[in-house]
């Protein structure tokens, strides 16, 4: 799967973010007619060129946009936000929204924010890949309870390295046919 990643500034205004993604798509594909449109659950898709795909994540100060020639989903989390908030009980959230195996993974890591984030970004990346959104979280697992799975329903779901100044404070996952 050919993947091109862009790291952009995270813009608070949703319409401005979407316009920037379309601008980047036009630049990337070399076609001023290309548009990025969003489905009812917010899944972006590329219009004006065949068999090209896009996924977007916003977290912290960055927006990461991935273009691909196959379906793809990306998610990321700014770890500084998670680690510096002692009021959040990540294990309780995992037990409520994750599968039993995923909650066990977080439990075995003492409810650690990073363990929680590793599960969360993989679940979100896969949900973005399928386009089903968060409502589908209960229907699949990204962990066997001891470790993180590298595939969900035959789709690769893995850690994804994105390099930019400060990137060590972020974690990303990518879901796709062959990543």
C-alpha positions as a Markdown table, in Angstrom:
| # | Residue | x | y | z |
|---|---|---|---|---|
| 1 | Unk | 0.0 | 0.0 | 0.0 |
| 2 | Unk | 1.5 | 3.3 | -1.1 |
| 3 | Unk | 1.1 | 5.8 | 1.8 |
| 4 | Unk | 1.9 | 9.5 | 1.9 |
| 5 | Unk | 1.7 | 11.2 | 5.2 |
| 6 | Unk | 1.4 | 15.0 | 5.9 |
| 7 | Unk | 1.8 | 16.6 | 9.3 |
| 8 | Unk | -0.1 | 19.9 | 9.5 |
| 9 | Unk | -1.0 | 22.3 | 12.3 |
| 10 | Unk | -4.2 | 21.3 | 14.1 |
| 11 | Unk | -6.7 | 24.0 | 13.4 |
| 12 | Unk | -9.6 | 24.4 | 15.9 |
| 13 | Unk | -12.2 | 25.3 | 13.3 |
| 14 | Unk | -13.5 | 22.1 | 11.6 |
| 15 | Unk | -14.4 | 23.8 | 8.3 |
| 16 | Unk | -10.9 | 25.3 | 8.0 |
| 17 | Unk | -9.4 | 21.8 | 8.8 |
| 18 | Unk | -11.5 | 20.2 | 6.1 |
| 19 | Unk | -10.5 | 22.9 | 3.6 |
| 20 | Unk | -6.8 | 22.3 | 4.4 |
| 21 | Unk | -7.2 | 18.6 | 3.8 |
| 22 | Unk | -8.8 | 19.2 | 0.4 |
| 23 | Unk | -6.0 | 21.7 | -0.4 |
| 24 | Unk | -3.4 | 19.1 | 0.6 |
| 25 | Unk | -5.2 | 16.4 | -1.6 |
| 26 | Unk | -5.2 | 18.7 | -4.6 |
| 27 | Unk | -1.5 | 19.3 | -4.1 |
| 28 | Unk | -0.7 | 15.7 | -3.5 |
| 29 | Unk | -2.6 | 14.3 | -6.5 |
| 30 | Unk | -1.7 | 17.3 | -8.7 |
| 31 | Unk | -5.4 | 17.8 | -9.6 |
| 32 | Unk | -7.3 | 21.0 | -8.7 |
| 33 | Unk | -10.6 | 19.2 | -9.2 |
| 34 | Unk | -10.0 | 16.7 | -6.3 |
| 35 | Unk | -12.2 | 17.2 | -3.2 |
| 36 | Unk | -12.2 | 15.5 | 0.1 |
| 37 | Unk | -15.8 | 15.0 | 1.2 |
| 38 | Unk | -17.1 | 13.6 | 4.5 |
| 39 | Unk | -19.8 | 10.9 | 5.1 |
| 40 | Unk | -22.5 | 11.0 | 7.7 |
| 41 | Unk | -20.1 | 9.5 | 10.3 |
| 42 | Unk | -17.3 | 11.9 | 9.4 |
| 43 | Unk | -15.3 | 9.4 | 7.3 |
| 44 | Unk | -13.4 | 11.4 | 4.6 |
| 45 | Unk | -13.2 | 10.2 | 1.0 |
| 46 | Unk | -11.4 | 11.5 | -2.1 |
| 47 | Unk | -13.7 | 12.6 | -5.0 |
| 48 | Unk | -12.5 | 13.4 | -8.4 |
| 49 | Unk | -9.9 | 10.6 | -8.7 |
| 50 | Unk | -10.4 | 6.9 | -8.7 |
| 51 | Unk | -9.2 | 4.5 | -6.0 |
| 52 | Unk | -7.5 | 7.0 | -3.7 |
| 53 | Unk | -8.2 | 7.1 | 0.0 |
| 54 | Unk | -7.7 | 9.5 | 2.9 |
| 55 | Unk | -7.7 | 9.3 | 6.6 |
| 56 | Unk | -7.2 | 12.1 | 9.2 |
| 57 | Unk | -6.5 | 12.4 | 12.9 |
| 58 | Unk | -6.2 | 15.5 | 15.0 |
| 59 | Unk | -4.5 | 15.5 | 18.4 |
| 60 | Unk | -2.5 | 18.0 | 20.4 |
| 61 | Unk | -0.9 | 20.5 | 18.0 |
| 62 | Unk | -1.0 | 18.3 | 14.9 |
| 63 | Unk | -3.3 | 17.1 | 12.2 |
| 64 | Unk | -2.0 | 14.0 | 10.4 |
| 65 | Unk | -3.4 | 13.3 | 6.9 |
| 66 | Unk | -2.7 | 10.0 | 5.2 |
| 67 | Unk | -3.3 | 9.4 | 1.5 |
| 68 | Unk | -3.3 | 5.9 | 0.1 |
| 69 | Unk | -4.1 | 3.8 | -2.9 |
| 70 | Unk | -6.0 | 1.3 | -0.6 |
| 71 | Unk | -8.5 | 1.9 | 2.2 |
| 72 | Unk | -6.7 | 3.2 | 5.3 |
| 73 | Unk | -7.5 | 4.5 | 8.8 |
| 74 | Unk | -5.2 | 6.5 | 11.1 |
| 75 | Unk | -5.5 | 7.7 | 14.7 |
| 76 | Unk | -3.2 | 9.3 | 17.1 |
| 77 | Unk | -3.1 | 10.6 | 20.7 |
| 78 | Unk | -1.0 | 13.3 | 22.3 |
| 79 | Unk | 0.4 | 11.5 | 25.3 |
| 80 | Unk | 1.1 | 14.6 | 27.3 |
| 81 | Unk | -2.6 | 15.2 | 27.6 |
| 82 | Unk | -3.1 | 11.7 | 28.9 |
| 83 | Unk | -0.2 | 11.3 | 31.2 |
| 84 | Unk | -0.7 | 14.7 | 32.9 |
| 85 | Unk | -4.3 | 14.1 | 33.9 |
| 86 | Unk | -4.3 | 12.0 | 37.1 |
| 87 | Unk | -8.0 | 12.5 | 37.5 |
| 88 | Unk | -8.8 | 10.1 | 34.6 |
| 89 | Unk | -9.3 | 6.5 | 35.5 |
| 90 | Unk | -8.2 | 4.8 | 32.3 |
| 91 | Unk | -8.9 | 1.3 | 33.6 |
| 92 | Unk | -12.5 | 2.3 | 34.3 |
| 93 | Unk | -12.9 | 3.7 | 30.7 |
| 94 | Unk | -11.3 | 0.6 | 29.3 |
| 95 | Unk | -13.6 | -1.7 | 31.3 |
| 96 | Unk | -16.6 | 0.3 | 30.0 |
| 97 | Unk | -15.8 | 0.7 | 26.3 |
| 98 | Unk | -13.2 | -1.9 | 25.4 |
| 99 | Unk | -13.6 | -5.7 | 25.0 |
| 100 | Unk | -12.7 | -7.8 | 27.9 |
| 101 | Unk | -9.3 | -8.7 | 26.3 |
| 102 | Unk | -8.5 | -5.1 | 25.7 |
| 103 | Unk | -9.5 | -4.1 | 29.3 |
| 104 | Unk | -7.3 | -7.0 | 30.5 |
| 105 | Unk | -4.4 | -5.5 | 28.6 |
| 106 | Unk | -4.8 | -2.2 | 30.2 |
| 107 | Unk | -5.4 | -3.8 | 33.6 |
| 108 | Unk | -2.2 | -5.8 | 33.3 |
| 109 | Unk | -0.4 | -2.5 | 32.7 |
| 110 | Unk | -1.8 | -1.1 | 35.9 |
| 111 | Unk | -4.3 | 1.1 | 34.1 |
| 112 | Unk | -1.4 | 3.1 | 32.6 |
| 113 | Unk | -2.3 | 5.9 | 30.2 |
| 114 | Unk | 0.1 | 4.7 | 27.5 |
| 115 | Unk | -1.3 | 1.2 | 27.6 |
| 116 | Unk | -4.8 | 2.7 | 27.3 |
| 117 | Unk | -3.7 | 4.9 | 24.4 |
| 118 | Unk | -2.1 | 2.0 | 22.5 |
| 119 | Unk | -5.5 | 0.2 | 22.5 |
| 120 | Unk | -7.5 | 3.3 | 21.8 |
| 121 | Unk | -5.5 | 4.4 | 18.7 |
| 122 | Unk | -5.7 | 1.0 | 17.2 |
| 123 | Unk | -9.4 | 0.7 | 17.8 |
| 124 | Unk | -10.0 | 4.2 | 16.3 |
| 125 | Unk | -7.7 | 3.5 | 13.4 |
| 126 | Unk | -9.6 | 0.3 | 12.6 |
| 127 | Unk | -13.0 | 2.1 | 13.0 |
| 128 | Unk | -11.8 | 4.8 | 10.6 |
| 129 | Unk | -10.7 | 2.1 | 8.2 |
| 130 | Unk | -14.2 | 0.5 | 8.3 |
| 131 | Unk | -16.1 | 3.8 | 8.5 |
| 132 | Unk | -18.3 | 2.4 | 11.3 |
| 133 | Unk | -17.1 | 4.7 | 14.0 |
| 134 | Unk | -16.9 | 4.4 | 17.7 |
| 135 | Unk | -20.3 | 2.6 | 17.9 |
| 136 | Unk | -18.4 | -0.5 | 16.5 |
| 137 | Unk | -15.9 | -0.7 | 19.3 |
| 138 | Unk | -17.6 | -3.6 | 21.0 |
| 139 | Unk | -17.6 | -5.7 | 17.9 |
| 140 | Unk | -13.8 | -6.3 | 17.6 |
| 141 | Unk | -10.7 | -6.5 | 19.7 |
| 142 | Unk | -7.2 | -5.2 | 19.1 |
| 143 | Unk | -5.7 | -7.3 | 21.9 |
| 144 | Unk | -5.7 | -10.9 | 23.1 |
| 145 | Unk | -5.4 | -9.7 | 26.7 |
| 146 | Unk | -1.6 | -10.0 | 26.8 |
| 147 | Unk | -0.4 | -8.3 | 23.7 |
| 148 | Unk | -1.7 | -6.1 | 20.9 |
| 149 | Unk | -3.0 | -7.9 | 17.8 |
| 150 | Unk | -1.3 | -7.0 | 14.5 |
| 151 | Unk | -4.5 | -7.8 | 12.6 |
| 152 | Unk | -8.2 | -7.3 | 13.1 |
| 153 | Unk | -10.5 | -9.3 | 10.8 |
| 154 | Unk | -7.6 | -9.8 | 8.4 |
| 155 | Unk | -6.7 | -6.1 | 8.3 |
| 156 | Unk | -3.3 | -5.0 | 9.5 |
| 157 | Unk | -3.5 | -2.6 | 12.5 |
| 158 | Unk | -0.1 | -1.5 | 13.8 |
| 159 | Unk | 1.9 | 1.3 | 15.4 |
| 160 | Unk | 2.6 | 3.9 | 12.9 |
| 161 | Unk | 5.7 | 6.2 | 13.2 |
| 162 | Unk | 5.1 | 9.8 | 12.3 |
| 163 | Unk | 8.2 | 12.0 | 12.7 |
| 164 | Unk | 8.0 | 15.7 | 13.4 |
| 165 | Unk | 9.4 | 18.1 | 16.1 |
| 166 | Unk | 7.9 | 16.8 | 19.4 |
| 167 | Unk | 6.6 | 13.5 | 17.8 |
| 168 | Unk | 8.0 | 11.5 | 20.8 |
| 169 | Unk | 5.0 | 12.9 | 22.8 |
| 170 | Unk | 2.5 | 11.2 | 20.4 |
| 171 | Unk | 1.4 | 7.7 | 19.5 |
| 172 | Unk | -0.2 | 6.7 | 16.2 |
| 173 | Unk | -1.7 | 3.6 | 14.7 |
| 174 | Unk | -2.6 | 2.8 | 11.1 |
| 175 | Unk | -5.1 | 0.3 | 9.8 |
| 176 | Unk | -5.0 | -0.9 | 6.2 |
| 177 | Unk | -4.8 | -3.8 | 3.9 |
| 178 | Unk | -1.0 | -3.9 | 3.8 |
| 179 | Unk | 0.8 | -1.3 | 6.0 |
